[in-house]
């Protein structure tokens, strides 16, 4: 399973929650404890178990391009060879 993370530009976020609706594991929530300089409650990532896959749906739907997605690339194991060398 891919491993990812996102960062949210909280000063540019208007709290529209479109990203939260696009997140299938439901890892995005409105941060009601913080107001940005524009007076909005921005969205924040709540992912203590590391479930974010870095799919990018949240970034695609964000109308203000406030989300940056990072995806960890896992090195693939070389395929096993069949047969023997003599």
C-alpha positions in Angstrom: 0.0 0.0 0.0 1.4 3.4 -0.9 2.4 5.8 1.9 1.9 9.5 1.6 1.4 12.7 3.4 0.1 16.2 2.6 0.7 19.7 3.7 -2.0 22.4 3.7 -1.3 26.1 3.3 -3.5 27.1 6.2 -3.2 30.8 5.4 -4.7 30.2 1.9 -7.3 27.7 2.9 -10.9 29.0 3.0 -12.3 26.0 4.8 -14.6 25.0 2.0 -14.2 21.2 3.0 -14.1 20.0 -0.7 -10.9 18.2 0.1 -12.5 16.5 3.1 -15.3 15.1 0.9 -12.7 13.8 -1.6 -10.6 12.1 1.0 -11.8 8.4 1.0 -10.2 7.5 4.4 -11.7 10.7 5.9 -8.4 12.1 7.2 -9.2 15.8 6.7 -11.2 17.9 9.2 -11.9 21.5 9.7 -9.7 23.0 12.5 -12.2 24.8 14.6 -9.5 25.9 17.1 -7.7 28.1 14.6 -8.6 31.1 12.5 -6.2 32.1 9.7 -5.5 35.7 8.7 -8.5 35.7 6.3 -10.9 34.7 9.2 -11.5 31.1 8.0 -11.2 27.8 9.9 -8.7 25.9 7.6 -8.7 22.2 7.0 -6.1 20.0 8.7 -4.8 16.5 8.3 -5.7 14.1 11.1 -3.7 10.9 10.4 -2.2 9.4 13.6 -2.1 5.9 12.1 -0.4 7.0 8.8 -3.3 6.0 6.5 -2.7 8.7 3.9 -1.8 7.1 0.6 -0.9 10.3 -1.2 -3.6 9.7 -3.8 -3.8 13.4 -4.5 -7.6 13.7 -4.8 -7.7 16.4 -2.1 -5.2 18.5 -4.0 -7.0 18.1 -7.3 -10.3 19.3 -5.9 -8.9 22.2 -3.8 -10.0 25.4 -5.6 -7.2 27.5 -4.1 -4.3 25.0 -4.6 -3.5 24.9 -0.9 -2.6 21.2 -0.7 0.8 19.7 -1.6 1.0 15.9 -1.8 4.0 13.8 -1.0 4.2 10.1 -1.8 6.9 7.8 -0.6 8.3 5.6 -3.3 9.0 2.1 -2.2 11.9 0.3 -4.0 10.7 -2.8 -5.8 12.3 -6.1 -5.2 14.0 -7.6 -8.3 12.1 -10.5 -9.8 13.3 -13.9 -8.9 15.0 -15.8 -11.7 13.7 -19.1 -12.7 16.1 -21.9 -13.4 19.7 -22.5 -12.4 23.0 -21.4 -13.8 25.6 -24.0 -14.7 
